[in-house]
Amino acid sequence: MFDLNVGSVGSVSVVSSDNGGLSNDQIADMLATKLIYISDEAPEPIRLQAEAFQDRVRNLAQYYIELARKEERASICARVREAGQHQLADAIGRL
Amino acid sequence: MAIAQAMCNAFKKELMLGTHNFATNGNTFKLALYAESSGGKSSTTATLGFGTTAFTTTGEIASSGTYATGGGTLTKVAPSVASSTSTATAFTDFADLSFTTATITAMGALIYNSTNSNKAVAVLDFSSNKTSTSGTFTIQFPTADASNAIIRIA
């Protein structure tokens, strides 16, 4: 007899924000949890080590996400200023 | 429970009938969001689970921001099998899906095949109401591997 053990559905998570987009922390957390999966059943020493590594990845991701957003804002500011919209450029620069 | 996480029974049968094609150039799959406790449009509440056979508007949330009735189109991760040398788990997954500038309260979701009569694939239970107010509502799918992917056949 051929016994096919069909079908599992994985778990999704929902990340949401109010009055604007997701924060750097939320995006970094999404990246870290997707990149490094830590099983609840992993032996404690391994789990602790994996969690420490996940924290480092999260912090590094947070830094570069912040940098990417800052650089993009700088590029947008430059284009807006070139178009003569100085006040708008200043407002974007203050974000 | 009105929304219960499950791989739909009809979907299991339809896999054997070749109804669903998860290849990257295959069918189009969508994800619709649902509310409980009369939170859906027209004050309807969702009842979704293993017995769901197709997309329904009952209990679906109202359009808001980039969320439009019927939900968003999912980006497929091509089906894969973990190993060819031993018994292994085949899996497929989707990329994360975001709705922006949206005011949403949702308790769960339905993945369905919009290419083939909106046939149901799986019900996702968020466990509690998830909300965004004029913000971003992101559904993060699990890692595409044999242990975590959204749809796995062992």
gemmi code that builds the backbone of each chain (N, CA, C; Angstrom):
import gemmi

chains = {
    "A": [
        ("MET", (0.842, -1.191, 0.000), (0.000, 0.000, 0.000), (0.879, 1.243, 0.000)),
        ("PHE", (0.466, 2.196, -0.773), (1.201, 3.460, -0.839), (0.512, 4.463, 0.069)),
        ("ASP", (1.185, 4.879, 1.113), (0.579, 5.779, 2.091), (1.233, 7.154, 1.990)),
        ("LEU", (0.474, 8.086, 1.459), (1.014, 9.442, 1.316), (0.553, 10.294, 2.502)),
        ("ASN", (1.516, 10.751, 3.252), (1.190, 11.565, 4.413), (1.072, 13.021, 3.987)),
        ("VAL", (-0.030, 13.323, 3.419), (-0.213, 14.656, 2.835), (-0.385, 15.683, 3.917)),
        ("GLY", (0.139, 16.704, 3.626), (-0.222, 18.043, 3.739), (-0.093, 18.768, 5.028)),
        ("SER", (0.872, 19.642, 5.051), (0.978, 20.567, 6.167), (0.896, 21.986, 5.637)),
        ("VAL", (0.317, 22.839, 6.452), (0.286, 24.265, 6.129), (1.199, 24.968, 7.113)),
        ("GLY", (2.156, 25.742, 6.596), (3.084, 26.471, 7.455), (2.415, 27.654, 8.118)),
        ("SER", (3.153, 28.279, 9.002), (2.593, 29.419, 9.738), (3.084, 30.734, 9.144)),
        ("VAL", (2.149, 31.631, 8.950), (2.533, 32.971, 8.510), (2.551, 33.880, 9.732)),
        ("SER", (3.222, 35.014, 9.595), (3.107, 36.024, 10.636), (2.684, 37.331, 9.978)),
        ("VAL", (2.034, 38.152, 10.740), (1.555, 39.432, 10.215), (2.317, 40.554, 10.899)),
        ("VAL", (2.828, 41.462, 10.092), (3.543, 42.629, 10.613), (2.805, 43.850, 10.090)),
        ("SER", (2.420, 44.746, 10.990), (1.623, 45.889, 10.536), (2.080, 47.170, 11.196)),
        ("SER", (1.619, 48.287, 10.632), (2.009, 49.592, 11.170), (0.830, 50.553, 11.082)),
        ("ASP", (0.913, 51.624, 11.820), (-0.117, 52.668, 11.786), (0.491, 53.969, 11.261)),
        ("ASN", (-0.277, 54.676, 10.454), (0.125, 56.005, 9.954), (1.514, 56.013, 9.327)),
        ("GLY", (1.754, 55.097, 8.445), (3.043, 55.051, 7.756), (3.482, 53.623, 7.511)),
        ("GLY", (4.688, 53.491, 6.972), (5.193, 52.165, 6.632), (5.825, 51.447, 7.809)),
        ("LEU", (6.353, 50.281, 7.549), (7.003, 49.481, 8.586), (8.292, 50.154, 9.036)),
        ("SER", (8.640, 49.957, 10.308), (9.859, 50.561, 10.849), (11.078, 49.710, 10.489)),
        ("ASN", (12.250, 50.293, 10.692), (13.494, 49.545, 10.444), (13.547, 48.296, 11.318)),
        ("ASP", (13.118, 48.439, 12.559), (13.139, 47.303, 13.498), (12.272, 46.154, 12.974)),
        ("GLN", (11.078, 46.509, 12.499), (10.158, 45.463, 12.006), (10.743, 44.747, 10.793)),
        ("ILE", (11.319, 45.527, 9.873), (11.867, 44.911, 8.654), (13.076, 44.048, 9.004)),
        ("ALA", (13.930, 44.547, 9.909), (15.109, 43.771, 10.316), (14.684, 42.472, 10.993)),
        ("ASP", (13.632, 42.552, 11.781), (13.132, 41.359, 12.473), (12.578, 40.343, 11.472)),
        ("MET", (11.865, 40.842, 10.452), (11.339, 39.949, 9.419), (12.477, 39.224, 8.719)),
        ("LEU", (13.528, 39.992, 8.409), (14.677, 39.384, 7.706), (15.343, 38.319, 8.578)),
        ("ALA", (15.583, 38.675, 9.841), (16.317, 37.750, 10.724), (15.536, 36.458, 10.966)),
        ("THR", (14.226, 36.585, 11.161), (13.452, 35.369, 11.447), (13.295, 34.492, 10.208)),
        ("LYS", (13.311, 35.130, 9.031), (13.181, 34.334, 7.813), (14.513, 33.685, 7.437)),
        ("LEU", (15.594, 34.416, 7.705), (16.930, 33.910, 7.335), (17.383, 32.797, 8.268)),
        ("ILE", (17.073, 32.953, 9.561), (17.569, 31.982, 10.541), (16.392, 31.397, 11.311)),
        ("TYR", (16.046, 30.174, 10.968), (14.953, 29.492, 11.658), (15.519, 28.714, 12.839)),
        ("ILE", (14.945, 28.943, 14.007), (15.408, 28.235, 15.202), (14.291, 27.333, 15.699)),
        ("SER", (14.544, 26.047, 15.687), (13.533, 25.085, 16.121), (13.329, 25.153, 17.634)),
        ("ASP", (12.075, 25.053, 18.034), (11.775, 25.008, 19.477), (12.372, 23.763, 20.112)),
        ("GLU", (12.591, 22.752, 19.290), (13.092, 21.480, 19.818), (14.610, 21.376, 19.788)),
        ("ALA", (15.290, 22.434, 19.351), (16.757, 22.391, 19.293), (17.326, 22.317, 20.711)),
        ("PRO", (18.432, 21.573, 20.898), (19.068, 21.521, 22.214), (19.443, 22.937, 22.678)),
        ("GLU", (19.348, 23.182, 23.971), (19.489, 24.550, 24.476), (20.793, 25.245, 24.061)),
        ("PRO", (21.959, 24.575, 24.174), (23.193, 25.277, 23.790), (23.166, 25.730, 22.323)),
        ("ILE", (22.613, 24.880, 21.469), (22.541, 25.226, 20.044), (21.541, 26.350, 19.827)),
        ("ARG", (20.411, 26.238, 20.539), (19.375, 27.270, 20.410), (19.901, 28.640, 20.846)),
        ("LEU", (20.622, 28.654, 21.974), (21.156, 29.923, 22.486), (22.155, 30.534, 21.508)),
        ("GLN", (22.981, 29.649, 20.921), (23.970, 30.121, 19.958), (23.270, 30.686, 18.706)),
        ("ALA", (22.240, 29.975, 18.279), (21.496, 30.421, 17.094), (20.798, 31.748, 17.377)),
        ("GLU", (20.251, 31.880, 18.587), (19.573, 33.138, 18.939), (20.556, 34.306, 18.974)),
        ("ALA", (21.765, 34.032, 19.477), (22.789, 35.086, 19.524), (23.168, 35.515, 18.102)),
        ("PHE", (23.305, 34.529, 17.223), (23.639, 34.834, 15.829), (22.497, 35.600, 15.161)),
        ("GLN", (21.257, 35.177, 15.469), (20.088, 35.863, 14.905), (20.054, 37.329, 15.347)),
        ("ASP", (20.423, 37.587, 16.605), (20.464, 38.963, 17.111), (21.485, 39.798, 16.342)),
        ("ARG", (22.634, 39.191, 16.069), (23.685, 39.920, 15.338), (23.216, 40.247, 13.927)),
        ("VAL", (22.569, 39.277, 13.299), (22.051, 39.504, 11.943), (21.003, 40.609, 11.974)),
        ("ARG", (20.127, 40.565, 12.993), (19.063, 41.566, 13.121), (19.663, 42.976, 13.264)),
        ("ASN", (20.677, 43.102, 14.121), (21.293, 44.412, 14.348), (21.984, 44.936, 13.087)),
        ("LEU", (22.659, 44.025, 12.389), (23.360, 44.413, 11.166), (22.354, 44.844, 10.098)),
        ("ALA", (21.271, 44.073, 9.970), (20.240, 44.396, 8.987), (19.620, 45.757, 9.302)),
        ("GLN", (19.369, 45.991, 10.574), (18.764, 47.253, 11.007), (19.632, 48.441, 10.583)),
        ("TYR", (20.936, 48.296, 10.793), (21.872, 49.371, 10.450), (21.831, 49.672, 8.945)),
        ("TYR", (21.878, 48.618, 8.129), (21.931, 48.834, 6.681), (20.582, 49.245, 6.094)),
        ("ILE", (19.497, 48.819, 6.726), (18.172, 49.278, 6.273), (18.059, 50.781, 6.528)),
        ("GLU", (18.492, 51.205, 7.722), (18.481, 52.632, 8.063), (19.339, 53.422, 7.073)),
        ("LEU", (20.521, 52.881, 6.782), (21.426, 53.545, 5.840), (20.791, 53.647, 4.447)),
        ("ALA", (20.178, 52.557, 3.993), (19.555, 52.546, 2.664), (18.437, 53.572, 2.580)),
        ("ARG", (17.632, 53.646, 3.636), (16.521, 54.613, 3.629), (17.068, 56.049, 3.615)),
        ("LYS", (18.114, 56.275, 4.421), (18.709, 57.613, 4.518), (19.276, 58.038, 3.157)),
        ("GLU", (19.980, 57.117, 2.509), (20.583, 57.421, 1.208), (19.508, 57.653, 0.144)),
        ("GLU", (18.433, 56.885, 0.219), (17.356, 57.079, -0.752), (16.705, 58.450, -0.560)),
        ("ARG", (16.501, 58.807, 0.720), (15.935, 60.142, 1.003), (16.841, 61.237, 0.457)),
        ("ALA", (18.162, 61.032, 0.600), (19.123, 62.024, 0.105), (19.002, 62.163, -1.417)),
        ("SER", (18.819, 61.033, -2.101), (18.680, 61.067, -3.566), (17.382, 61.775, -3.961)),
        ("ILE", (16.304, 61.472, -3.216), (15.004, 62.107, -3.503), (15.108, 63.614, -3.271)),
        ("CYS", (15.749, 63.992, -2.162), (15.933, 65.413, -1.834), (16.636, 66.132, -2.986)),
        ("ALA", (17.682, 65.495, -3.492), (18.470, 66.116, -4.562), (17.613, 66.333, -5.809)),
        ("ARG", (16.807, 65.315, -6.159), (15.951, 65.443, -7.353), (14.890, 66.517, -7.156)),
        ("VAL", (14.309, 66.550, -5.939), (13.255, 67.529, -5.654), (13.835, 68.942, -5.669)),
        ("ARG", (15.030, 69.073, -5.119), (15.690, 70.388, -5.095), (16.025, 70.852, -6.526)),
        ("GLU", (16.482, 69.905, -7.347), (16.775, 70.220, -8.761), (15.540, 70.736, -9.480)),
        ("ALA", (14.366, 70.219, -9.032), (13.099, 70.635, -9.656), (12.599, 71.956, -9.082)),
        ("GLY", (13.388, 72.573, -8.187), (13.043, 73.882, -7.640), (12.138, 73.844, -6.428)),
        ("GLN", (11.867, 72.655, -5.891), (10.970, 72.522, -4.732), (11.804, 72.479, -3.441)),
        ("HIS", (12.369, 73.605, -3.075), (13.317, 73.644, -1.956), (12.670, 73.324, -0.609)),
        ("GLN", (11.464, 73.855, -0.388), (10.795, 73.600, 0.903), (10.468, 72.118, 1.066)),
        ("LEU", (9.975, 71.525, -0.038), (9.644, 70.095, 0.006), (10.908, 69.273, 0.237)),
        ("ALA", (11.988, 69.675, -0.423), (13.272, 68.974, -0.257), (13.732, 69.041, 1.193)),
        ("ASP", (13.572, 70.214, 1.805), (13.968, 70.368, 3.213), (13.112, 69.476, 4.109)),
        ("ALA", (11.801, 69.427, 3.812), (10.893, 68.607, 4.628), (11.265, 67.127, 4.524)),
        ("ILE", (11.580, 66.669, 3.320), (11.981, 65.259, 3.148), (13.299, 65.007, 3.866)),
        ("GLY", (14.182, 65.984, 3.796), (15.489, 65.840, 4.449), (15.390, 65.716, 5.956)),
        ("ARG", (14.320, 66.288, 6.519), (14.162, 66.224, 7.981), (13.527, 64.920, 8.453)),
        ("LEU", (13.046, 64.093, 7.538), (12.376, 62.835, 7.936), (13.328, 61.919, 8.702)),
    ],
    "B": [
        ("MET", (-14.597, 27.421, 15.914), (-13.861, 28.610, 15.474), (-14.252, 28.953, 14.044)),
        ("ALA", (-14.454, 30.190, 13.816), (-14.936, 30.589, 12.490), (-13.840, 30.540, 11.427)),
        ("ILE", (-12.608, 30.811, 11.834), (-11.493, 30.691, 10.881), (-10.489, 29.714, 11.482)),
        ("ALA", (-10.288, 28.597, 10.834), (-9.378, 27.569, 11.367), (-8.339, 27.200, 10.310)),
        ("GLN", (-7.083, 27.286, 10.690), (-6.009, 27.003, 9.736), (-6.114, 25.574, 9.200)),
        ("ALA", (-6.011, 25.451, 7.886), (-6.125, 24.113, 7.291), (-5.686, 24.126, 5.841)),
        ("MET", (-5.240, 22.961, 5.387), (-5.117, 22.742, 3.950), (-6.486, 22.220, 3.538)),
        ("CYS", (-7.122, 22.876, 2.589), (-8.511, 22.553, 2.273), (-8.631, 21.139, 1.696)),
        ("ASN", (-9.660, 20.425, 2.124), (-9.876, 19.045, 1.653), (-10.003, 18.986, 0.132)),
        ("ALA", (-10.756, 19.926, -0.413), (-10.968, 19.930, -1.867), (-9.640, 20.105, -2.596)),
        ("PHE", (-8.746, 20.899, -2.009), (-7.433, 21.137, -2.627), (-6.635, 19.837, -2.737)),
        ("LYS", (-6.709, 18.994, -1.698), (-5.968, 17.720, -1.720), (-6.433, 16.859, -2.899)),
        ("LYS", (-7.731, 16.838, -3.098), (-8.273, 16.065, -4.221), (-7.849, 16.704, -5.543)),
        ("GLU", (-7.920, 18.026, -5.598), (-7.608, 18.726, -6.853), (-6.139, 18.605, -7.233)),
        ("LEU", (-5.282, 18.363, -6.233), (-3.863, 18.114, -6.553), (-3.750, 16.873, -7.438)),
        ("MET", (-4.555, 15.860, -7.095), (-4.531, 14.602, -7.862), (-5.168, 14.769, -9.243)),
        ("LEU", (-5.990, 15.776, -9.369), (-6.641, 16.029, -10.656), (-5.836, 17.008, -11.517)),
        ("GLY", (-4.724, 17.472, -10.971), (-3.879, 18.398, -11.730), (-4.506, 19.773, -11.901)),
        ("THR", (-5.315, 20.165, -10.939), (-6.022, 21.447, -11.042), (-5.113, 22.644, -10.755)),
        ("HIS", (-4.134, 22.430, -9.887), (-3.310, 23.553, -9.425), (-1.878, 23.448, -9.945)),
        ("ASN", (-1.405, 24.524, -10.528), (-0.041, 24.552, -11.045), (0.725, 25.676, -10.344)),
        ("PHE", (1.661, 25.276, -9.476), (2.400, 26.255, -8.679), (3.699, 26.708, -9.341)),
        ("ALA", (3.977, 26.242, -10.557), (5.192, 26.690, -11.247), (5.156, 28.208, -11.397)),
        ("THR", (6.317, 28.821, -11.517), (6.358, 30.287, -11.550), (5.579, 30.853, -12.743)),
        ("ASN", (5.489, 30.071, -13.818), (4.677, 30.518, -14.965), (3.315, 29.792, -14.993)),
        ("GLY", (2.922, 29.243, -13.839), (1.681, 28.467, -13.752), (0.470, 29.324, -13.452)),
        ("ASN", (-0.402, 28.823, -12.569), (-1.649, 29.521, -12.244), (-1.383, 30.765, -11.383)),
        ("THR", (-2.408, 31.600, -11.303), (-2.324, 32.774, -10.430), (-3.017, 32.464, -9.109)),
        ("PHE", (-2.279, 32.672, -8.023), (-2.843, 32.444, -6.687), (-2.973, 33.785, -5.978)),
        ("LYS", (-4.068, 33.917, -5.266), (-4.318, 35.169, -4.561), (-4.561, 34.910, -3.077)),
        ("LEU", (-4.414, 35.960, -2.302), (-4.673, 35.872, -0.865), (-5.695, 36.940, -0.494)),
        ("ALA", (-6.799, 36.500, 0.092), (-7.842, 37.425, 0.536), (-7.886, 37.427, 2.063)),
        ("LEU", (-8.183, 38.581, 2.643), (-8.211, 38.728, 4.106), (-9.649, 38.678, 4.635)),
        ("TYR", (-9.789, 38.116, 5.826), (-11.129, 37.910, 6.403), (-11.194, 38.375, 7.851)),
        ("ALA", (-12.405, 38.746, 8.227), (-12.660, 39.200, 9.591), (-13.672, 38.291, 10.263)),
        ("GLU", (-13.605, 38.297, 11.574), (-14.629, 37.595, 12.352), (-15.491, 38.621, 13.074)),
        ("SER", (-16.503, 38.151, 13.740), (-17.374, 39.004, 14.555), (-17.913, 40.196, 13.779)),
        ("SER", (-18.486, 39.916, 12.638), (-19.128, 40.940, 11.812), (-18.172, 42.030, 11.362)),
        ("GLY", (-16.880, 41.728, 11.321), (-15.911, 42.748, 10.905), (-15.796, 42.879, 9.406)),
        ("GLY", (-16.341, 41.935, 8.664), (-16.231, 41.985, 7.208), (-17.184, 42.998, 6.608)),
        ("LYS", (-17.007, 43.232, 5.323), (-17.899, 44.183, 4.674), (-19.331, 43.643, 4.742)),
        ("SER", (-20.263, 44.522, 4.733), (-21.682, 44.174, 4.867), (-21.945, 43.417, 6.165)),
        ("SER", (-21.098, 43.656, 7.173), (-21.260, 43.048, 8.505), (-21.357, 41.524, 8.468)),
        ("THR", (-20.637, 40.895, 7.559), (-20.639, 39.438, 7.509), (-19.412, 38.907, 8.233)),
        ("THR", (-19.490, 37.701, 8.708), (-18.358, 37.106, 9.407), (-17.924, 35.843, 8.663)),
        ("ALA", (-16.633, 35.596, 8.671), (-16.082, 34.507, 7.866), (-16.181, 33.161, 8.570)),
        ("THR", (-16.444, 32.132, 7.791), (-16.355, 30.759, 8.275), (-15.470, 30.002, 7.285)),
        ("LEU", (-14.239, 29.796, 7.677), (-13.253, 29.179, 6.780), (-12.538, 28.049, 7.493)),
        ("GLY", (-12.256, 26.983, 6.767), (-11.537, 25.859, 7.358), (-11.301, 24.768, 6.335)),
        ("PHE", (-11.139, 23.531, 6.801), (-10.822, 22.424, 5.891), (-11.907, 22.194, 4.844)),
        ("GLY", (-13.136, 22.605, 5.147), (-14.238, 22.369, 4.227), (-14.413, 23.448, 3.168)),
        ("THR", (-13.604, 24.505, 3.227), (-13.741, 25.591, 2.251), (-13.332, 25.094, 0.863)),
        ("THR", (-14.145, 25.385, -0.115), (-13.860, 24.883, -1.467), (-13.471, 25.988, -2.450)),
        ("ALA", (-13.867, 27.225, -2.160), (-13.575, 28.308, -3.107), (-13.594, 29.651, -2.385)),
        ("PHE", (-13.051, 30.645, -3.049), (-13.061, 32.013, -2.527), (-14.499, 32.465, -2.282)),
        ("THR", (-14.702, 33.155, -1.181), (-16.015, 33.700, -0.863), (-15.868, 35.139, -0.403)),
        ("THR", (-16.889, 35.938, -0.672), (-16.835, 37.330, -0.208), (-17.415, 37.460, 1.200)),
        ("THR", (-18.012, 36.390, 1.696), (-18.605, 36.440, 3.042), (-17.500, 36.584, 4.087)),
        ("GLY", (-17.540, 37.693, 4.788), (-16.550, 37.937, 5.828), (-15.264, 38.553, 5.319)),
        ("GLU", (-15.155, 38.753, 4.011), (-13.936, 39.385, 3.500), (-13.904, 40.837, 3.948)),
        ("ILE", (-12.729, 41.347, 4.208), (-12.632, 42.741, 4.648), (-12.912, 43.674, 3.464)),
        ("ALA", (-13.223, 44.905, 3.782), (-13.510, 45.889, 2.731), (-12.216, 46.387, 2.109)),
        ("SER", (-12.317, 46.907, 0.893), (-11.150, 47.485, 0.222), (-10.625, 48.664, 1.032)),
        ("SER", (-9.298, 48.767, 1.119), (-8.667, 49.891, 1.810), (-7.224, 49.987, 1.352)),
        ("GLY", (-6.761, 51.214, 1.053), (-5.393, 51.384, 0.561), (-5.171, 50.537, -0.682)),
        ("THR", (-4.111, 49.757, -0.694), (-3.834, 48.916, -1.867), (-4.539, 47.564, -1.783)),
        ("TYR", (-5.313, 47.332, -0.703), (-6.100, 46.089, -0.626), (-7.416, 46.301, -1.372)),
        ("ALA", (-7.644, 45.503, -2.393), (-8.904, 45.553, -3.136), (-9.632, 44.235, -2.948)),
        ("THR", (-10.942, 44.289, -2.999), (-11.745, 43.080, -2.835), (-11.217, 41.944, -3.704)),
        ("GLY", (-11.112, 40.775, -3.130), (-10.527, 39.635, -3.847), (-9.091, 39.385, -3.406)),
        ("GLY", (-8.489, 40.402, -2.798), (-7.149, 40.229, -2.235), (-6.025, 40.516, -3.203)),
        ("GLY", (-4.814, 40.183, -2.772), (-3.623, 40.479, -3.555), (-3.070, 39.232, -4.234)),
        ("THR", (-2.379, 39.451, -5.343), (-1.768, 38.338, -6.077), (-0.460, 37.926, -5.410)),
        ("LEU", (-0.312, 36.633, -5.230), (0.878, 36.105, -4.575), (1.981, 35.828, -5.602)),
        ("THR", (3.227, 36.060, -5.183), (4.380, 35.712, -6.018), (4.865, 34.333, -5.607)),
        ("LYS", (4.843, 33.413, -6.552), (5.133, 32.010, -6.213), (6.634, 31.739, -6.073)),
        ("VAL", (6.936, 30.822, -5.157), (8.276, 30.234, -5.094), (8.117, 28.846, -5.707)),
        ("ALA", (8.874, 28.556, -6.747), (8.689, 27.309, -7.494), (8.762, 26.086, -6.585)),
        ("PRO", (7.904, 25.087, -6.815), (7.930, 23.865, -5.997), (9.306, 23.209, -6.031)),
        ("SER", (9.641, 22.587, -4.902), (10.950, 21.964, -4.787), (10.836, 20.749, -3.886)),
        ("VAL", (11.795, 19.862, -4.006), (11.836, 18.733, -3.093), (13.217, 18.716, -2.463)),
        ("ALA", (13.258, 18.453, -1.164), (14.483, 18.644, -0.403), (15.610, 17.703, -0.814)),
        ("SER", (15.283, 16.497, -1.210), (16.339, 15.538, -1.518), (15.833, 14.525, -2.528)),
        ("SER", (16.709, 14.071, -3.401), (16.299, 13.059, -4.375), (16.844, 11.683, -4.016)),
        ("THR", (17.574, 11.585, -2.908), (18.197, 10.313, -2.556), (17.473, 9.578, -1.429)),
        ("SER", (16.525, 10.228, -0.784), (15.772, 9.559, 0.278), (14.357, 10.132, 0.305)),
        ("THR", (13.512, 9.544, 1.139), (12.148, 10.058, 1.269), (12.220, 11.515, 1.705)),
        ("ALA", (11.542, 12.365, 0.989), (11.699, 13.791, 1.269), (10.365, 14.513, 1.184)),
        ("THR", (10.391, 15.742, 1.625), (9.188, 16.571, 1.621), (9.231, 17.549, 0.450)),
        ("ALA", (8.178, 17.549, -0.338), (8.056, 18.538, -1.409), (7.358, 19.766, -0.848)),
        ("PHE", (7.734, 20.907, -1.349), (7.130, 22.117, -0.796), (7.044, 23.226, -1.837)),
        ("THR", (6.154, 24.141, -1.565), (6.084, 25.377, -2.347), (5.746, 26.515, -1.391)),
        ("ASP", (6.016, 27.719, -1.820), (5.859, 28.853, -0.910), (5.528, 30.104, -1.722)),
        ("PHE", (5.357, 31.202, -1.012), (5.080, 32.481, -1.670), (5.951, 33.567, -1.043)),
        ("ALA", (6.152, 34.649, -1.798), (6.860, 35.802, -1.244), (5.917, 36.559, -0.311)),
        ("ASP", (6.483, 37.337, 0.588), (5.665, 38.141, 1.497), (4.755, 39.072, 0.683)),
        ("LEU", (3.597, 39.340, 1.245), (2.615, 40.186, 0.553), (2.271, 41.375, 1.444)),
        ("SER", (2.334, 42.577, 0.876), (2.047, 43.784, 1.667), (0.926, 44.607, 1.042)),
        ("PHE", (0.108, 45.163, 1.908), (-0.887, 46.149, 1.493), (-0.536, 47.449, 2.210)),
        ("THR", (-0.435, 48.541, 1.462), (0.039, 49.791, 2.062), (-1.083, 50.823, 2.148)),
        ("THR", (-0.838, 51.842, 2.965), (-1.812, 52.909, 3.278), (-3.211, 52.317, 3.496)),
        ("ALA", (-3.245, 51.233, 4.243), (-4.501, 50.492, 4.422), (-4.935, 50.477, 5.884)),
        ("THR", (-6.226, 50.580, 6.080), (-6.804, 50.394, 7.412), (-7.502, 49.043, 7.403)),
        ("ILE", (-6.893, 48.094, 8.110), (-7.325, 46.693, 8.013), (-7.419, 46.088, 9.404)),
        ("THR", (-8.443, 45.295, 9.614), (-8.510, 44.406, 10.766), (-8.859, 43.035, 10.218)),
        ("ALA", (-7.951, 42.091, 10.393), (-8.176, 40.757, 9.823), (-7.772, 39.678, 10.813)),
        ("MET", (-8.524, 38.596, 10.773), (-8.283, 37.459, 11.672), (-7.676, 36.273, 10.916)),
        ("GLY", (-7.776, 36.313, 9.586), (-7.246, 35.198, 8.816), (-7.262, 35.487, 7.337)),
        ("ALA", (-6.873, 34.474, 6.563), (-6.773, 34.666, 5.115), (-7.084, 33.363, 4.391)),
        ("LEU", (-7.417, 33.522, 3.115), (-7.632, 32.359, 2.253), (-6.729, 32.491, 1.040)),
        ("ILE", (-5.960, 31.432, 0.769), (-5.177, 31.370, -0.467), (-6.028, 30.610, -1.468)),
        ("TYR", (-6.180, 31.163, -2.662), (-7.011, 30.491, -3.660), (-6.438, 30.670, -5.056)),
        ("ASN", (-6.896, 29.810, -5.952), (-6.391, 29.776, -7.324), (-7.341, 30.577, -8.218)),
        ("SER", (-6.932, 31.786, -8.565), (-7.841, 32.640, -9.336), (-7.874, 32.249, -10.814)),
        ("THR", (-6.933, 31.401, -11.229), (-6.952, 30.924, -12.622), (-8.038, 29.865, -12.807)),
        ("ASN", (-8.238, 29.042, -11.766), (-9.175, 27.923, -11.873), (-10.371, 28.088, -10.940)),
        ("SER", (-11.291, 28.912, -11.337), (-12.584, 29.081, -10.648), (-12.443, 29.456, -9.181)),
        ("ASN", (-11.360, 30.138, -8.834), (-11.148, 30.593, -7.452), (-11.171, 29.445, -6.439)),
        ("LYS", (-10.674, 28.294, -6.838), (-10.685, 27.130, -5.943), (-9.748, 27.360, -4.757)),
        ("ALA", (-10.214, 26.948, -3.558), (-9.471, 27.194, -2.322), (-8.240, 26.305, -2.219)),
        ("VAL", (-7.186, 26.845, -1.616), (-5.951, 26.089, -1.378), (-5.777, 25.863, 0.128)),
        ("ALA", (-5.680, 26.950, 0.865), (-5.437, 26.825, 2.306), (-6.019, 28.014, 3.052)),
        ("VAL", (-6.383, 27.748, 4.285), (-6.886, 28.793, 5.180), (-5.790, 29.109, 6.187)),
        ("LEU", (-5.545, 30.389, 6.401), (-4.534, 30.820, 7.373), (-5.230, 31.508, 8.540)),
        ("ASP", (-4.909, 31.062, 9.740), (-5.508, 31.633, 10.952), (-4.453, 32.496, 11.642)),
        ("PHE", (-4.737, 33.793, 11.802), (-3.774, 34.697, 12.447), (-3.834, 34.602, 13.976)),
        ("SER", (-4.732, 33.775, 14.512), (-4.905, 33.557, 15.966), (-5.605, 34.706, 16.675)),
        ("SER", (-5.298, 35.934, 16.249), (-5.974, 37.085, 16.859), (-6.140, 38.139, 15.775)),
        ("ASN", (-6.910, 39.165, 16.071), (-7.079, 40.235, 15.091), (-5.778, 40.982, 14.892)),
        ("LYS", (-5.390, 41.158, 13.637), (-4.206, 41.951, 13.295), (-4.709, 43.223, 12.613)),
        ("THR", (-4.128, 44.353, 12.991), (-4.660, 45.612, 12.481), (-3.569, 46.524, 11.920)),
        ("SER", (-3.977, 47.341, 10.988), (-3.147, 48.463, 10.544), (-4.095, 49.640, 10.362)),
        ("THR", (-3.611, 50.840, 10.686), (-4.420, 52.044, 10.507), (-3.656, 53.007, 9.616)),
        ("SER", (-4.158, 53.216, 8.422), (-3.445, 54.036, 7.425), (-1.978, 53.636, 7.363)),
        ("GLY", (-1.733, 52.356, 7.374), (-0.354, 51.862, 7.405), (-0.159, 50.648, 6.517)),
        ("THR", (0.889, 49.901, 6.847), (1.231, 48.726, 6.048), (0.769, 47.464, 6.763)),
        ("PHE", (0.201, 46.547, 6.001), (-0.242, 45.256, 6.540), (0.501, 44.198, 5.726)),
        ("THR", (1.477, 43.549, 6.359), (2.321, 42.575, 5.653), (2.075, 41.165, 6.162)),
        ("ILE", (1.866, 40.249, 5.228), (1.779, 38.829, 5.586), (3.124, 38.219, 5.235)),
        ("GLN", (3.849, 37.801, 6.271), (5.174, 37.219, 6.048), (5.057, 35.706, 5.975)),
        ("PHE", (5.426, 35.166, 4.827), (5.372, 33.718, 4.646), (6.612, 33.080, 5.252)),
        ("PRO", (6.503, 31.798, 5.634), (7.652, 31.133, 6.262), (8.770, 30.870, 5.252)),
        ("THR", (9.911, 30.502, 5.782), (11.054, 30.151, 4.940), (10.670, 29.001, 4.012)),
        ("ALA", (11.099, 29.120, 2.753), (10.751, 28.080, 1.771), (11.694, 26.886, 1.931)),
        ("ASP", (11.380, 26.037, 2.890), (12.141, 24.798, 3.041), (11.205, 23.677, 3.516)),
        ("ALA", (11.756, 22.485, 3.604), (10.939, 21.311, 3.894), (10.300, 21.333, 5.276)),
        ("SER", (10.837, 22.135, 6.181), (10.310, 22.174, 7.548), (9.303, 23.294, 7.771)),
        ("ASN", (9.351, 24.324, 6.927), (8.574, 25.531, 7.238), (7.631, 26.014, 6.151)),
        ("ALA", (7.877, 25.650, 4.917), (7.151, 26.252, 3.777), (5.644, 26.185, 3.980)),
        ("ILE", (4.942, 27.057, 3.298), (3.512, 27.197, 3.524), (2.746, 25.937, 3.108)),
        ("ILE", (3.170, 25.293, 2.020), (2.504, 24.048, 1.607), (3.557, 22.955, 1.452)),
        ("ARG", (3.376, 21.909, 2.256), (4.353, 20.811, 2.249), (3.629, 19.477, 2.104)),
        ("ILE", (4.230, 18.586, 1.315), (3.696, 17.226, 1.174), (4.807, 16.265, 1.530)),
        ("ALA", (4.561, 15.521, 2.590), (5.619, 14.617, 3.102), (5.459, 13.217, 2.528)),
    ],
}
model = gemmi.Model(1)
for chain_id, residues in chains.items():
    chain = gemmi.Chain(chain_id)
    for i, (resn, *xyz) in enumerate(residues, 1):
        res = gemmi.Residue()
        res.name, res.seqid = resn, gemmi.SeqId(i, " ")
        for name, pos in zip(("N", "CA", "C"), xyz):
            atom = gemmi.Atom()
            atom.name, atom.element = name, gemmi.Element(name[0])
            atom.pos, atom.b_iso = gemmi.Position(*pos), 0.0
            res.add_atom(atom)
        chain.add_residue(res)
    model.add_chain(chain)
structure = gemmi.Structure()
structure.add_model(model)
structure.setup_entities()
